[in-house]
Amino acid sequence: MKLVSKFALALSLAAVSAAPAAFAQSDEKPKKEKKGKKVAPAAPKRNYSKPFIAAYMPVANMLNKTKDAIAAKAAFSTVVAAIGNDDDRYEAGILAINIGAPLKDLAFQEQGIDLLIASPSTPLDVKRQVMFQKGSIAYDSKRFADAEKNMVDAYNLGNRADNIEFYISNAMAQQSKDVEAIAWIGKAIDVNKAAGSVNKVIVLRAANLYVKAKNYAGAADLFKDLIVAENNPDYWHDALAFFDRSRDFNPEESLDIMRLMRATNGLRFQQEYAAYLDSLSYIGVRYPAEAVSVLDEAFDKGVISRNNVTFSERYNEAKSRLAEDTRTLPGTIAPAKASPKPILSSLTADSFFSHKDYKTAKDLYQSALSKGAVLDKDGGDQTDRTRFRLAMSKAMLGDYAGAKVDFAMMNNPNRKAIAEYWNIYIDHLSKLAAIPVAAALAT
């Protein structure tokens, strides 16, 4: 389904475009139904006034026989003046719409629409169609209050086509009625979900409304629908950026969000790379290998200049620690596994993960969890963090099923929420088995 910013100039009302040529009264009875076949009901009986017929026929002939819509428009006032009842009003409305169509005269067509709306003779399906068209004319004319009213009236008459909920929301948003606009665009999203589809235009518009209202959780949820539907780096960036703003995350949680943003190629801006580095280094320069890798990526992309003093200093500091970290890291495995304290294995695993040695990291995380609750030096429970990174290690190694099992065991609300995004990423990787998981983080 493709949305357009403007409505069609000419109204399409072919199904109700012609009055009976001789205005014969319809006393036709329904035909008997043949076996196995349905017969359409007889047309409704119309009661046109004689003065109206006399005024109507010459103007209709100008349009239909001589094809002179300009002359028909000029003479149309005589038809209006002769209206004597609701059937006349209905037929006059149809004629005005058909005169305006070849002229692309929306204002004239709107006169016809008003006649149809005012006539009780207008069938309900026609009335809700033209009510929407009246709203569409107002929308294109930037008369958004009128557009809102007419489209809501069409909706209340039963119109559920034409992406009507979306346009009602847009008309409201143009009037800064953001709360109402959000409610209506929510209806538009529900319609698409019920049809089993995700309309990107509608979801992106809804997300913008949520952001304007500073409802970052709502925006993140909408972008989550998009990343489920499409593994698009731009959608991943926005989904995780708004998700990160929607909750209070500690540095370790933020780090694993930034790692996913990087894995999905979603990192875009200097401040995001800075936040990534802050999460890596909130207690001194931890994980120098990952810090160097992240900054190399930012430099290579041109997001950060190598001449930037702040970042070049951080890069040089991480680089100076990297050689020693790489040299001493292998010797930490045995002591970590031998220690009765699970946290030592967990922290050692973190270092290997930062070096992209996911296999050793996985073994050490499993070692930590096998020893019981993983408590830090202050007694804080780091079991969820340890298991979460075990799941990440498995994902990097291509063990998607195993990763999902561990992600499902999260108890911490923040970790549980972050795991949803990692699971979406895993689902995409499962479908694209030709793309190695570890390569997503490689630089």
PLY file of the C-alpha trace (Angstrom):
ply
format ascii 1.0
element vertex 443
property float x
property float y
property float z
element edge 442
property int vertex1
property int vertex2
end_header
0.00 0.00 0.00
1.50 3.27 -1.11
0.54 6.55 0.48
0.58 9.77 -1.46
0.87 13.31 -0.21
-1.85 14.65 -2.49
-5.23 13.30 -3.45
-6.35 12.82 -7.03
-7.65 15.98 -8.67
-10.72 14.40 -10.21
-13.24 12.46 -8.17
-14.05 8.98 -9.33
-17.78 8.45 -9.08
-18.46 6.45 -12.21
-20.74 4.08 -10.36
-23.25 6.87 -9.68
-22.45 9.20 -12.54
-25.54 9.04 -14.71
-29.18 9.81 -14.11
-31.85 7.97 -16.09
-31.88 9.60 -19.51
-35.61 10.19 -19.54
-36.08 10.34 -15.75
-38.53 7.45 -15.88
-40.00 6.56 -12.52
-38.74 3.16 -11.37
-41.61 0.85 -10.46
-39.57 -2.18 -11.45
-40.02 -5.17 -9.19
-37.13 -7.41 -8.29
-36.67 -10.18 -10.80
-37.15 -13.71 -9.68
-33.95 -15.37 -8.70
-32.89 -18.09 -11.03
-31.59 -21.23 -9.51
-27.96 -20.79 -8.54
-27.88 -17.12 -9.56
-28.31 -13.91 -7.61
-30.21 -11.04 -9.15
-29.38 -7.45 -8.23
-32.17 -5.60 -6.44
-34.17 -3.08 -8.41
-32.94 0.50 -8.49
-34.58 2.75 -5.90
-37.64 4.63 -7.07
-36.85 8.29 -7.81
-39.39 11.08 -7.86
-37.96 13.97 -9.86
-39.94 17.18 -10.13
-40.98 18.30 -13.63
-39.30 21.74 -13.36
-36.06 20.01 -12.39
-36.24 17.62 -15.34
-36.78 20.56 -17.67
-33.75 22.40 -16.28
-31.55 19.31 -15.97
-31.80 17.81 -19.44
-30.27 20.69 -21.44
-27.31 20.95 -19.08
-26.78 17.18 -19.03
-26.82 17.17 -22.84
-24.14 19.90 -22.91
-21.90 17.61 -20.88
-22.74 14.21 -22.37
-23.61 14.95 -26.00
-21.76 18.09 -27.04
-18.96 17.48 -24.49
-18.96 21.14 -23.48
-18.26 21.07 -19.76
-17.61 24.83 -19.68
-21.08 25.60 -21.02
-22.61 23.05 -18.66
-20.91 24.71 -15.73
-22.17 28.13 -16.78
-25.74 26.85 -17.02
-25.70 24.74 -13.88
-27.24 27.46 -11.72
-30.55 26.87 -13.54
-30.47 23.24 -12.37
-29.91 24.26 -8.75
-32.70 26.84 -8.94
-35.13 24.13 -10.11
-34.44 21.67 -7.27
-37.77 20.76 -5.74
-37.03 17.67 -3.62
-34.29 15.42 -2.27
-34.16 13.26 -5.41
-33.56 16.39 -7.48
-30.83 17.46 -5.07
-29.13 14.07 -5.33
-29.13 14.10 -9.14
-27.93 17.70 -9.27
-25.00 16.75 -7.06
-23.97 13.93 -9.37
-24.18 16.26 -12.37
-21.99 18.92 -10.70
-19.31 16.36 -9.87
-19.26 15.08 -13.45
-19.11 18.61 -14.87
-16.19 19.49 -12.60
-14.21 16.32 -13.38
-12.98 17.17 -16.94
-12.41 20.76 -15.83
-10.46 19.62 -12.77
-12.52 22.17 -10.89
-12.47 20.95 -7.29
-14.47 23.89 -5.98
-17.27 23.13 -8.43
-17.17 19.44 -7.59
-17.37 20.35 -3.92
-20.70 22.07 -4.65
-21.93 18.77 -6.01
-20.63 16.93 -2.97
-22.51 19.32 -0.68
-25.72 18.63 -2.59
-25.20 14.87 -2.20
-24.46 15.16 1.51
-27.56 17.31 2.04
-29.86 14.86 0.28
-31.42 11.94 2.21
-31.77 10.24 -1.18
-28.01 9.74 -1.44
-27.13 6.08 -0.74
-24.96 5.56 2.33
-22.01 4.12 0.39
-22.01 7.17 -1.89
-22.39 9.59 0.99
-19.41 8.24 2.91
-17.33 8.25 -0.27
-18.08 11.87 -1.12
-17.71 12.94 2.50
-14.14 11.62 2.36
-13.61 13.37 -0.98
-14.81 16.63 0.53
-12.27 16.12 3.29
-9.57 15.37 0.73
-10.25 18.61 -1.13
-9.97 20.52 2.14
-6.77 18.62 2.98
-5.10 19.56 -0.29
-6.24 23.15 0.20
-4.61 23.10 3.65
-7.97 23.66 5.33
-7.07 21.07 7.93
-9.91 21.75 10.37
-12.43 21.15 7.57
-10.48 18.11 6.40
-10.55 16.64 9.90
-14.30 17.21 10.31
-15.28 15.75 6.96
-12.99 12.73 7.20
-14.17 11.96 10.73
-17.76 12.23 9.46
-16.87 9.82 6.64
-15.29 7.46 9.17
-18.40 7.60 11.34
-20.47 6.76 8.28
-18.40 3.59 7.92
-15.55 4.55 5.59
-12.56 2.32 6.41
-10.74 2.67 3.08
-8.36 5.26 1.62
-6.02 5.17 4.64
-8.58 7.43 6.26
-7.20 7.08 9.78
-3.77 8.20 8.59
-5.12 11.34 6.93
-7.31 12.22 9.89
-4.21 12.00 12.07
-2.23 14.21 9.68
-5.01 16.81 9.59
-5.04 16.88 13.39
-1.26 17.11 13.61
-1.30 20.11 11.27
-3.47 21.81 13.89
-1.06 20.82 16.69
-3.64 18.43 18.11
-0.90 15.92 18.80
-2.68 13.78 21.40
-5.63 13.21 19.08
-3.28 12.70 16.12
-1.43 9.95 17.99
-4.69 8.20 18.82
-5.82 8.22 15.18
-2.53 7.10 13.75
-2.62 4.28 16.29
-5.87 3.19 14.63
-4.13 3.30 11.24
-1.36 1.06 12.54
-3.88 -1.37 14.03
-5.63 -1.62 10.65
-2.36 -2.54 8.95
-1.43 -5.03 11.65
-4.82 -6.69 11.30
-4.08 -7.03 7.59
-0.73 -8.63 8.44
1.40 -5.79 7.11
3.61 -2.95 8.33
3.16 0.31 6.46
6.47 2.13 6.79
5.07 5.55 5.95
2.42 5.30 8.67
4.80 3.91 11.28
7.44 6.56 10.60
4.83 9.30 10.83
3.56 7.85 14.10
7.09 7.68 15.48
7.63 11.34 14.65
4.48 12.24 16.57
5.68 10.25 19.58
9.08 11.94 19.46
7.44 15.37 19.27
5.49 14.42 22.40
8.75 13.18 24.01
7.24 9.71 24.24
10.47 7.88 23.41
9.18 4.52 24.58
6.30 4.79 22.11
8.69 5.75 19.31
11.00 2.84 20.17
8.09 0.38 20.05
7.10 1.64 16.61
10.62 1.31 15.28
10.72 -2.17 16.77
7.92 -3.09 14.35
10.05 -1.75 11.50
13.20 -3.67 12.43
11.16 -6.85 12.79
9.89 -6.30 9.25
13.17 -5.14 7.72
16.83 -5.45 8.72
17.53 -1.82 7.84
20.49 -0.01 9.52
18.61 3.30 9.59
15.67 1.69 11.36
18.04 -0.03 13.78
19.68 3.29 14.59
16.39 4.98 15.40
14.94 1.99 17.22
17.94 1.69 19.56
18.48 5.44 19.93
14.93 5.99 21.15
15.00 2.81 23.20
18.14 4.07 24.94
16.33 7.33 25.74
13.22 5.57 26.99
14.76 4.09 30.15
17.50 4.67 32.68
20.28 2.24 31.79
23.49 1.71 33.73
26.78 1.85 31.76
26.98 -1.93 31.34
23.45 -2.06 29.91
24.13 0.92 27.64
27.28 -0.80 26.40
25.34 -3.82 25.22
22.84 -1.56 23.45
25.69 0.26 21.70
27.25 -3.07 20.75
24.01 -4.06 19.05
23.77 -0.69 17.30
27.27 -1.26 15.98
26.53 -4.84 14.96
23.55 -3.65 12.92
25.61 -0.85 11.33
23.38 1.63 13.09
25.99 3.96 14.60
25.64 7.32 12.88
26.92 10.28 14.89
29.94 11.45 16.82
27.99 11.63 20.08
27.02 7.96 19.69
30.63 6.87 19.33
31.42 9.05 22.34
28.67 7.32 24.34
30.03 3.93 23.27
33.50 4.90 24.52
32.05 6.22 27.77
30.35 2.88 28.36
33.63 1.09 27.68
35.67 3.35 29.93
33.48 4.48 32.79
36.03 3.15 35.33
39.28 3.89 33.54
40.30 2.53 30.18
38.68 -0.89 30.13
38.55 -2.96 26.99
41.27 -1.09 25.06
40.91 -3.48 22.11
37.26 -2.58 21.64
37.96 1.12 22.18
40.61 1.10 19.46
38.34 -0.86 17.12
35.40 1.49 17.66
37.49 4.60 17.09
39.11 3.14 13.98
35.62 2.58 12.61
34.57 6.14 13.41
37.72 7.54 11.82
37.38 5.38 8.72
33.74 6.41 8.25
34.66 10.05 8.60
32.24 10.48 11.50
35.11 11.65 13.68
38.22 13.39 12.40
41.57 11.93 13.38
42.58 15.52 14.09
39.94 15.80 16.81
42.08 16.35 19.91
39.68 14.77 22.38
39.20 11.57 20.42
42.80 11.30 19.29
43.91 11.45 22.93
41.44 8.73 23.88
42.60 6.66 20.94
46.27 7.00 21.84
45.58 6.10 25.46
43.65 2.97 24.48
46.30 2.06 21.92
49.07 2.35 24.49
47.28 -0.11 26.78
46.34 -2.55 24.06
49.72 -4.28 23.65
50.02 -5.03 27.39
46.38 -6.12 27.57
46.86 -8.50 24.64
50.08 -9.89 26.10
48.72 -10.61 29.58
45.21 -11.72 28.71
45.91 -15.45 28.00
47.40 -15.85 31.46
44.16 -14.79 33.14
42.13 -17.79 31.99
43.36 -20.44 34.42
43.23 -18.25 37.57
39.72 -17.09 36.67
38.44 -20.63 36.22
40.17 -21.80 39.40
38.81 -18.99 41.54
35.77 -19.80 43.69
34.48 -16.29 42.95
32.25 -16.31 39.86
32.77 -12.59 39.24
36.44 -13.15 38.34
35.49 -15.51 35.51
32.79 -13.09 34.38
35.09 -10.06 34.27
37.81 -12.03 32.52
35.26 -13.18 29.96
34.36 -9.51 29.36
37.95 -8.81 28.34
38.01 -11.70 25.88
34.66 -10.59 24.44
36.13 -7.13 23.81
38.94 -8.81 21.87
36.31 -10.69 19.78
37.51 -14.02 21.21
33.93 -15.15 21.66
34.74 -18.81 22.23
36.96 -18.14 25.23
34.48 -15.57 26.49
31.67 -18.12 26.27
33.67 -20.71 28.23
34.48 -18.21 30.96
30.89 -16.93 31.26
29.73 -20.53 31.59
32.41 -21.13 34.21
31.17 -18.14 36.18
27.54 -19.24 36.07
28.46 -22.77 37.13
29.72 -21.42 40.46
26.42 -19.89 41.57
25.23 -16.31 41.85
27.69 -13.87 40.28
28.21 -11.15 42.89
30.45 -8.13 42.47
32.72 -6.74 45.20
29.84 -4.69 46.62
27.51 -7.67 46.73
25.57 -6.61 43.63
24.13 -9.47 41.62
25.74 -9.63 38.18
24.19 -12.95 37.18
21.91 -11.46 34.54
24.75 -9.42 33.05
26.93 -12.54 32.89
24.23 -14.66 31.28
23.35 -11.87 28.87
26.92 -11.71 27.62
27.03 -15.47 27.42
24.05 -15.18 25.06
25.85 -12.47 23.07
28.92 -14.71 22.76
26.78 -17.56 21.48
25.15 -15.24 18.96
28.55 -14.12 17.71
29.50 -17.77 17.30
26.33 -18.55 15.34
24.63 -20.52 18.11
21.35 -18.68 17.69
19.15 -21.20 19.50
21.51 -21.29 22.47
21.64 -17.50 22.60
17.86 -17.28 22.66
17.64 -19.74 25.53
19.97 -17.57 27.63
18.27 -14.32 26.64
14.96 -15.84 27.75
16.36 -16.33 31.28
16.74 -12.61 32.02
15.13 -11.41 35.25
16.24 -7.78 35.27
13.61 -5.64 33.44
16.20 -3.62 31.54
18.12 -6.71 30.47
14.88 -8.40 29.45
13.98 -5.39 27.28
17.44 -5.24 25.65
17.23 -8.96 24.94
14.15 -8.38 22.77
16.26 -6.34 20.36
19.08 -8.87 20.32
16.54 -11.59 19.55
15.24 -9.58 16.58
18.80 -9.29 15.31
19.33 -13.03 15.76
16.14 -13.72 13.79
17.48 -11.71 10.87
20.85 -13.45 11.06
19.11 -16.81 11.05
17.39 -15.86 7.80
20.62 -14.60 6.30
22.92 -17.45 7.24
25.32 -16.45 4.50
26.33 -13.40 6.53
28.61 -14.51 9.38
27.52 -13.15 12.74
31.02 -12.36 13.97
31.68 -10.33 10.83
28.93 -7.92 11.89
31.16 -6.61 14.69
34.44 -6.99 12.86
36.29 -3.92 11.66
0 1
1 2
2 3
3 4
4 5
5 6
6 7
7 8
8 9
9 10
10 11
11 12
12 13
13 14
14 15
15 16
16 17
17 18
18 19
19 20
20 21
21 22
22 23
23 24
24 25
25 26
26 27
27 28
28 29
29 30
30 31
31 32
32 33
33 34
34 35
35 36
36 37
37 38
38 39
39 40
40 41
41 42
42 43
43 44
44 45
45 46
46 47
47 48
48 49
49 50
50 51
51 52
52 53
53 54
54 55
55 56
56 57
57 58
58 59
59 60
60 61
61 62
62 63
63 64
64 65
65 66
66 67
67 68
68 69
69 70
70 71
71 72
72 73
73 74
74 75
75 76
76 77
77 78
78 79
79 80
80 81
81 82
82 83
83 84
84 85
85 86
86 87
87 88
88 89
89 90
90 91
91 92
92 93
93 94
94 95
95 96
96 97
97 98
98 99
99 100
100 101
101 102
102 103
103 104
104 105
105 106
106 107
107 108
108 109
109 110
110 111
111 112
112 113
113 114
114 115
115 116
116 117
117 118
118 119
119 120
120 121
121 122
122 123
123 124
124 125
125 126
126 127
127 128
128 129
129 130
130 131
131 132
132 133
133 134
134 135
135 136
136 137
137 138
138 139
139 140
140 141
141 142
142 143
143 144
144 145
145 146
146 147
147 148
148 149
149 150
150 151
151 152
152 153
153 154
154 155
155 156
156 157
157 158
158 159
159 160
160 161
161 162
162 163
163 164
164 165
165 166
166 167
167 168
168 169
169 170
170 171
171 172
172 173
173 174
174 175
175 176
176 177
177 178
178 179
179 180
180 181
181 182
182 183
183 184
184 185
185 186
186 187
187 188
188 189
189 190
190 191
191 192
192 193
193 194
194 195
195 196
196 197
197 198
198 199
199 200
200 201
201 202
202 203
203 204
204 205
205 206
206 207
207 208
208 209
209 210
210 211
211 212
212 213
213 214
214 215
215 216
216 217
217 218
218 219
219 220
220 221
221 222
222 223
223 224
224 225
225 226
226 227
227 228
228 229
229 230
230 231
231 232
232 233
233 234
234 235
235 236
236 237
237 238
238 239
239 240
240 241
241 242
242 243
243 244
244 245
245 246
246 247
247 248
248 249
249 250
250 251
251 252
252 253
253 254
254 255
255 256
256 257
257 258
258 259
259 260
260 261
261 262
262 263
263 264
264 265
265 266
266 267
267 268
268 269
269 270
270 271
271 272
272 273
273 274
274 275
275 276
276 277
277 278
278 279
279 280
280 281
281 282
282 283
283 284
284 285
285 286
286 287
287 288
288 289
289 290
290 291
291 292
292 293
293 294
294 295
295 296
296 297
297 298
298 299
299 300
300 301
301 302
302 303
303 304
304 305
305 306
306 307
307 308
308 309
309 310
310 311
311 312
312 313
313 314
314 315
315 316
316 317
317 318
318 319
319 320
320 321
321 322
322 323
323 324
324 325
325 326
326 327
327 328
328 329
329 330
330 331
331 332
332 333
333 334
334 335
335 336
336 337
337 338
338 339
339 340
340 341
341 342
342 343
343 344
344 345
345 346
346 347
347 348
348 349
349 350
350 351
351 352
352 353
353 354
354 355
355 356
356 357
357 358
358 359
359 360
360 361
361 362
362 363
363 364
364 365
365 366
366 367
367 368
368 369
369 370
370 371
371 372
372 373
373 374
374 375
375 376
376 377
377 378
378 379
379 380
380 381
381 382
382 383
383 384
384 385
385 386
386 387
387 388
388 389
389 390
390 391
391 392
392 393
393 394
394 395
395 396
396 397
397 398
398 399
399 400
400 401
401 402
402 403
403 404
404 405
405 406
406 407
407 408
408 409
409 410
410 411
411 412
412 413
413 414
414 415
415 416
416 417
417 418
418 419
419 420
420 421
421 422
422 423
423 424
424 425
425 426
426 427
427 428
428 429
429 430
430 431
431 432
432 433
433 434
434 435
435 436
436 437
437 438
438 439
439 440
440 441
441 442
